[in-house]
Amino acid sequence: MKQILPYLPEAFQQIIFRMPEHDREMLEEIRLRTERPLELIVSGKRWKPSEGTELPIFHREQARQLLQKISKYSLYTLEEELKRGFVTIQGGHRIGLAGRVLTEHGHVLRLRDVTFFNIRLAKQKIGAALPLVPYLYNRFRWYNTLLIGAPQTGKTTMLRDLARLVSEGMPERYIQSRKTAIVDERSEIAGCVNGVPQNRLGSRTDVMDACPKAEGMMMMIRSMSPEVLIVDEIGGKADTDALFEALNAGVSVIATAHGFTFEQLAQRPSIRPLVDARLFDRYVILSRRSYVEQTGCRLTILDQSGRKMSATEGIWQ
Amino acid sequence: MIKIIGSLLILFSSTAIGLLLARRYRDRPREIRQWRSALQSIEAEIVYGRVPVDQLADDLSRQMPVPLSDFFTLLKELLDGQDLPLQDAWIRAVHQFWTRTSMKQPEKEIILQFGSTLGAEDAENQQRHIQLALAHLAREESDARQAQKSNEKMMRSLGVLTGVLIVLLFL
């Protein structure tokens, strides 16, 4: 939170500063839209201020200043980010950007007038993946695993914690630490700033930041000899090919994919060959559950052929 | 005796004034040249390294010779210490720095103009602005050299000769 506040205009800082402690801790997103009032997302819902106070309007000039501050007054350092549409800042927080796009030959050249910002607060949940460990580790190796879930179900959180567990190992459970390689196309797992991970990932992790997944996986296998390879959001044809390569090279792969159910995912043309070839040993389905004022996550674990093994639920603080 | 000491004093001080004035003509092209090399390294850092401005200022404050290094130290202090936006910090640093140099108004305008574009564009446009500023500075530098050629020697000898003239008048 401390890393985010200096970016925001004074009035906005005040609002967040005066929020009830409980709400502030559960703050997930800060959304800013030009000429519209500030929006705060707390526990997945829009936050309403106490009676009588209005949320301040985000002005055009403030939008310009925010972008300048994000780039440390050096817009040219953000060229790649303005093309991808998001920036990762110190602390691993991500700022999504939208606005007017410049195109060239039908491809996005970059964003020009950035008028919408979505600041997603990174919250590393240390220990989130602990319930998974007994299902994913056996006989001194990590199973090839695919985490499946809709957006915002905590796939990436889970993946990040798995990466940490793999590279740190768990001496008390006789799980050895492993050489871990993360291909982090969207800078979401490691949250790198200038190539240095901002999240706790253990000491044996190598990160290829902002690298296209398919190429990154091959680069990692060739150059860094990982024992476990971690990738976010596989989906394309090229990803599938690279995964075949990795799995055949004897590297354990832990990956995530968008989807609601296993059946639905298994129908996707790019994923199907992987399922058919039984390359993944475990599938973990994540779904979001709402408890009273809290969000939790339900985990369902499936084996190689998609049979249910177990289901656990957990509440995230 | 007193007359001789007095006239020597006059001669000495007028020569010193002449040398000082001459130095301003000598330093101006040299300082413009320094600015040009600073802009060239800014260009390289931006185009190839995508180095943000605060780090640029830090690097240049160590690489550049005096007096230009002072400018970047000043800029860095204003950026980091006082948390000013780059444009304001640049303007303030230029104003403070210019009083300590031999450079004149035209160069100041060029540098101010350059500062208003710094950091606000992508690398390609940034490069164009730098090239523009470099071209302007090159022109100023050649002007300054011409002025140096015609005025430096003159100022120096003018100083001595004025001294001699005053001494002769008083004798």
Interface residues (C-beta under 8 A of the other chain):
Chain A: Q65 Q68 S71 K72 Y73 S74 L75 Y76 T77 E79 R110
Chain B: I46 R50 V51 P52 V53 D54 L56 L79 P85 L86 Q87 G119 A120 E121 D122 A123 Q126
